[in-house]
């Protein structure tokens, strides 16, 4: 009878396999814990930059470019249109206030002036004639009243004598009534003369007032046309440097057309362009500094332009002190201050930021033999330093050079 042979669970081969696998796992674990965990990379000391974390005064500022401009620029626009009859100056020269730059010709404006001048002369003559007529009427009235008063006195005497004669039955009633009618006619005629003269005088006064008002308007129009004629001569409103005069003799100039500008050289300002990322933090009064000829100078924002173009907006800045030798058009490297001085933990700026975005960094041990990756958080920055919000302490050392090729490494072994 056959006997069933039990199969052995633990053979020499199987035990050898399990033991070998266990030893391999132990070896890997040993190496892992011995190395501190993570992937390692050997780097040469002279190929990395190591900086020390420190605590000190920190001020956030950003670098911006600014162009030096005249403190004021006056546009030269043609107030009146016309044809250029004479060009006195070309651009690029210094001129004085009141200097004539261009002379324009405008025949329509000249004709308008002649018409208004003629109309004004006519109105002046009419006004004088009306006043003379009023005075003449007053003289005629006085003369007529004197004559009527003489006639009335004579008629009254005849009437009073006739009344007695009629009462004494010497003259007839008809003769008496004729004397009475003549006297009353002369009295009524005097009243009519006075009323008529009063009406004529009032009408003359109204005509004089209307004529004077019309004359005032005509003279105002004449003065306006005179000023317009004066505006045919484009003159410098201030002392300064004249830009290019972009017109030629014989060219037709329209009303409001720009022919150039004058720069006021009594001072300068700076117009700077800033990334729109900072627009909410920029305001009038914000300070900045720049270096010129080896010295530092201060600036302050005086105006913020709200328009954003291509991700940039502009500000105007005034000098605290204008440096000697500065010229229009120069470009200044400005450090625009965004915060007051504070005490903060900080590290020098470096190329590592381009890879990490300020979220982690390699921290070097005391012997500078290894650098271990550590999560951190950076805050504000300036041209030299980053503010450390968390993750680092003063005195620690960090690698601040480029992390290209280190992105997936946990430990740098420094050789």
C-alpha positions in Angstrom: 0.0 0.0 0.0 1.4 3.3 -1.1 2.0 6.0 1.7 1.3 9.7 1.1 4.4 11.8 1.5 3.8 15.3 3.0 5.4 18.2 1.2 7.8 20.2 3.2 6.9 23.9 3.7 10.3 25.2 4.4 12.9 24.1 2.0 16.6 25.2 2.0 16.0 27.1 -1.3 12.9 28.9 0.0 14.7 29.8 3.3 17.7 31.1 1.4 15.4 33.3 -0.8 13.6 34.8 2.2 16.8 35.4 4.1 18.4 37.1 1.1 15.3 39.4 0.6 15.2 40.3 4.2 18.9 41.2 4.2 18.4 43.3 1.1 15.5 45.2 2.8 17.5 45.7 6.0 20.5 46.9 3.9 18.3 49.4 2.0 16.6 50.6 5.2 20.0 50.9 6.9 21.4 53.1 4.1 18.2 55.1 4.0 18.2 55.9 7.7 21.9 56.4 7.8 21.7 59.0 5.1 18.8 60.8 6.7 16.3 59.8 4.0 15.6 61.4 0.5 17.6 61.5 -2.7 21.1 62.8 -2.5 23.3 64.7 -5.0 27.0 65.5 -4.8 27.9 69.1 -5.5 31.2 71.0 -5.5 31.6 73.8 -3.0 32.9 76.3 -5.4 29.8 75.9 -7.6 27.3 77.0 -5.0 26.8 80.2 -3.0 26.1 79.9 0.7 24.6 82.8 2.6 23.8 83.3 6.3 20.3 84.1 7.5 20.4 87.3 9.6 18.0 89.6 11.4 18.2 93.3 10.9 16.6 96.4 9.5 14.5 95.7 6.4 12.8 98.0 4.0 10.8 96.9 1.1 11.4 98.7 -2.2 11.2 97.9 -5.8 13.4 99.0 -8.7 11.7 101.2 -11.3 13.0 103.1 -14.3 12.3 106.8 -14.6 12.9 109.3 -17.3 13.9 112.9 -16.5 11.4 115.4 -18.0 11.1 119.2 -17.7 9.0 120.3 -14.8 6.5 121.8 -17.2 5.8 121.4 -20.9 3.7 123.9 -22.8 2.0 122.8 -26.0 1.9 125.3 -28.8 -1.4 125.0 -30.5 -2.8 127.3 -33.2 -5.7 129.3 -31.7 -6.7 130.5 -35.1 -6.2 128.7 -38.4 -4.4 130.2 -41.3 -1.5 129.9 -43.8 2.1 130.1 -42.5 3.4 133.4 -43.8 6.7 133.5 -41.8 8.6 131.0 -39.6 10.9 132.9 -37.2 12.5 129.9 -35.3 13.3 126.3 -35.8 13.2 123.8 -32.9 15.9 123.0 -30.4 16.8 126.6 -29.4 16.2 128.7 -26.2 13.6 131.4 -26.6 12.2 134.1 -24.3 8.6 134.7 -23.3 6.8 136.7 -26.0 9.1 135.8 -28.9 7.1 135.3 -32.1 7.6 131.8 -33.5 5.2 131.7 -36.4 3.1 134.3 -38.3 -0.1 133.2 -40.0 -2.3 134.9 -42.6 -6.1 134.7 -42.6 -7.9 136.9 -45.1 -11.4 135.9 -43.8 -10.5 137.1 -40.4 -9.1 140.4 -41.7 -12.3 140.9 -43.7 -14.4 140.2 -40.6 -12.4 142.8 -38.7 -12.9 145.4 -41.4 -16.7 144.7 -41.5 -17.0 145.0 -37.7 -14.9 148.1 -37.7 -17.1 149.7 -40.4 -20.3 148.7 -38.5 -18.9 150.1 -35.3 -18.2 153.4 -37.1 -21.7 153.5 -38.4 -23.2 152.9 -35.0 -21.1 155.6 -33.5 -22.3 158.1 -36.1 -25.9 157.0 -35.6 -25.5 157.4 -31.9 -24.1 160.9 -32.2 -26.8 161.9 -34.6 -29.5 160.6 -32.3 -28.1 162.5 -29.4 -27.8 165.7 -31.5 -31.4 165.2 -32.7 -32.6 164.9 -29.1 -30.8 168.1 -28.1 -32.2 169.8 -31.2 -35.7 168.8 -30.2 -35.2 170.2 -26.8 -34.1 173.5 -28.2 -37.1 173.5 -30.7 -39.5 172.7 -27.8 -38.1 175.6 -25.7 -38.4 177.9 -28.7 -42.0 176.8 -29.5 -43.0 177.0 -25.9 -41.7 180.6 -25.7 -43.7 181.5 -28.8 -46.8 179.7 -27.5 -46.5 181.4 -24.1 -46.3 184.8 -25.8 -49.4 183.9 -27.9 -51.3 182.5 -24.9 -50.6 185.7 -22.9 -51.9 187.9 -25.8 -54.9 185.6 -26.2 -55.7 185.6 -22.5 -55.6 189.4 -22.4 -57.9 189.6 -25.4 -60.2 187.0 -23.9 -60.4 188.9 -20.5 -61.1 192.2 -22.2 -63.6 190.6 -24.5 -65.4 189.1 -21.5 -65.9 192.6 -20.0 -67.0 194.0 -23.3 -69.4 191.2 -23.8 -70.8 191.8 -20.3 -71.1 195.5 -21.1 -72.9 194.6 -24.4 -70.2 196.2 -26.4 -69.3 193.1 -28.5 -71.4 190.3 -29.7 -71.4 186.9 -28.2 -69.9 185.5 -31.3 -66.9 187.7 -31.1 -66.5 186.8 -27.4 -66.6 183.1 -28.1 -64.0 183.4 -30.9 -61.7 185.1 -28.4 -62.3 182.3 -25.9 -61.8 179.5 -28.5 -58.5 181.1 -29.6 -57.2 181.3 -26.0 -58.2 177.6 -25.3 -56.7 176.4 -28.6 -53.3 177.9 -27.7 -53.4 176.4 -24.2 -54.3 173.0 -25.6 -51.6 173.3 -28.2 -49.0 174.0 -25.6 -50.0 170.8 -23.7 -49.8 168.8 -27.0 -46.4 170.3 -27.7 -45.1 169.2 -24.3 -46.6 165.7 -24.6 -45.2 165.3 -28.2 -41.8 166.4 -27.1 -41.9 164.0 -24.1 -42.7 161.2 -26.5 -40.0 162.1 -28.9 -37.5 162.5 -26.1 -38.4 159.0 -24.7 -38.2 157.5 -28.1 -34.8 159.1 -28.6 -33.6 157.8 -25.2 -34.7 154.3 -26.2 -32.9 154.6 -29.5 -29.8 155.9 -27.8 -29.8 153.0 -25.3 -30.3 150.4 -28.0 -27.6 151.9 -30.2 -25.2 152.0 -27.2 -25.9 148.4 -26.4 -25.4 147.4 -30.1 -22.2 149.5 -30.1 -20.9 147.7 -27.0 -21.6 144.3 -28.6 -20.0 145.5 -31.9 -16.9 146.8 -30.0 -16.7 143.5 -28.1 -16.8 141.6 -31.4 -14.2 144.0 -32.7 -11.9 143.4 -29.7 -12.4 139.6 -30.1 -11.4 139.8 -33.8 -8.4 141.9 -32.8 -7.4 139.3 -30.4 -7.9 136.6 -33.0 -5.7 138.7 -35.4 -3.1 138.8 -32.6 -3.4 135.0 -32.3 -2.2 134.7 -35.9 1.2 135.4 -34.3 2.1 132.3 -32.3 4.3 133.5 -29.5 6.2 131.8 -26.7 4.2 131.8 -23.4 7.3 131.1 -21.2 11.0 131.1 -21.4 12.3 127.7 -22.3 13.6 125.4 -25.0 11.5 125.2 -28.2 11.0 121.7 -29.7 10.9 121.0 -33.4 8.5 123.3 -35.2 6.9 120.9 -37.6 5.4 123.4 -40.2 6.7 125.3 -43.2 6.0 128.6 -44.9 2.9 128.3 -47.1 1.4 125.4 -45.1 -2.2 125.6 -44.0 -2.7 125.3 -40.2 -6.0 124.3 -38.8 -7.5 125.7 -35.5 -6.1 123.8 -32.6 -3.4 122.1 -34.6 -0.2 121.5 -32.6 3.0 123.0 -34.0 5.4 122.2 -31.2 6.1 122.6 -27.5 8.2 124.6 -25.1 10.0 122.9 -22.2 10.3 124.9 -19.0 14.0 124.5 -17.9 13.5 126.0 -14.5 13.1 122.5 -13.0 12.8 118.8 -13.8 10.5 115.9 -12.8 10.8 112.2 -13.3 8.2 110.0 -15.0 8.5 106.4 -13.9 6.8 103.2 -15.1 5.7 100.6 -12.5 4.3 97.1 -12.8 0.5 97.0 -12.4 1.0 94.4 -9.6 1.9 97.3 -7.3 -0.8 99.8 -8.3 -2.8 99.3 -5.1 0.3 100.2 -3.0 1.3 103.3 -4.9 0.1 106.7 -3.8 1.2 110.4 -3.9 3.9 111.1 -1.3 5.6 107.7 -1.6 9.4 108.2 -1.5 12.2 106.8 -3.6 16.0 107.2 -4.0 18.5 107.0 -6.8 22.2 107.3 -7.3 23.7 110.0 -9.5 27.4 110.9 -9.8 28.2 108.8 -6.7 25.6 110.4 -4.5 22.1 109.4 -3.4 19.1 111.7 -4.0 15.5 111.5 -2.9 12.3 111.6 -4.9 8.6 111.7 -4.0 5.6 110.7 -6.0 3.4 113.7 -6.9 0.9 112.2 -9.3 -0.3 108.7 -10.1 -1.7 108.0 -13.6 -4.5 105.4 -13.3 -4.3 104.2 -16.9 -2.6 100.8 -17.3 -1.0 100.0 -20.7 0.8 96.7 -21.4 0.8 95.8 -17.7 2.4 99.1 -16.7 1.2 102.4 -15.2 3.0 105.8 -14.8 3.8 108.1 -11.9 5.3 111.6 -11.8 8.0 112.2 -9.1 9.5 115.4 -7.8 13.2 115.8 -6.7 14.0 116.6 -3.1 17.2 118.2 -4.5 17.9 118.4 -8.3 21.4 117.0 -8.9 23.9 119.2 -10.8 24.4 118.1 -14.4 21.2 116.2 -14.8 19.6 116.5 -18.2 16.3 115.9 -19.9 15.9 112.4 -21.2 18.2 110.7 -18.8 17.1 107.4 -17.3 17.3 106.9 -13.6 17.3 103.6 -11.7 15.0 104.4 -8.8 14.5 102.4 -5.6 10.9 103.0 -4.8 10.2 102.6 -1.1 7.0 100.5 -0.3 7.4 100.3 3.5 9.1 101.8 6.5 12.1 100.3 8.2 11.2 97.2 10.2 13.2 94.5 12.0 13.0 91.2 10.1 14.7 87.9 9.4 16.2 88.0 5.9 18.3 86.2 3.4 20.1 87.6 0.3 18.4 87.5 -3.0 19.6 84.7 -5.3 18.8 82.6 -8.3 17.2 79.8 -6.2 14.0 81.8 -6.1 13.4 81.2 -9.8 13.1 77.5 -9.1 11.5 77.4 -5.6 9.3 80.5 -5.8 10.3 81.1 -2.2 8.5 77.9 -0.9 11.6 75.9 0.0 15.4 76.1 0.3 18.5 74.0 1.0 19.7 74.6 4.6 23.4 73.9 5.2 24.6 72.1 8.3 27.3 73.6 10.6 30.2 71.8 9.0 29.0 72.8 5.5 29.1 69.1 4.4 25.4 68.8 3.6 22.4 71.0 2.6 18.9 69.6 3.4 15.8 70.7 1.7 13.4 72.6 4.0 10.0 74.3 3.4 10.0 78.0 4.1 7.8 81.1 3.4 9.2 84.4 2.2 7.4 87.7 2.3 8.4 91.1 1.0 11.6 91.8 -0.9 13.9 94.5 -2.0 16.9 94.7 -4.4 19.2 92.9 -1.9 17.1 90.7 0.5 14.0 88.5 0.9 12.0 88.8 4.1 11.7 85.4 5.9 8.3 84.8 7.3 8.8 81.3 8.6 11.1 78.3 8.3 14.5 79.8 9.0 16.3 81.3 12.0 19.1 83.8 12.3 22.6 82.2 12.0 21.5 79.4 9.8 23.1 79.0 6.4 21.3 78.5 3.1 22.2 77.9 -0.6 21.1 80.9 -2.6 22.6 80.1 -6.0 20.7 78.5 -8.9 18.9 75.2 -8.1 18.9 74.0 -11.7 19.1 70.3 -11.6 18.3 70.2 -7.9 14.5 70.3 -8.2 13.9 66.7 -7.2 16.8 66.4 -4.7 16.4 66.3 -0.9 20.0 66.5 0.2 23.1 68.1 -1.4 26.4 66.5 -0.4 28.9 69.3 -0.5 32.4 68.1 -1.6 
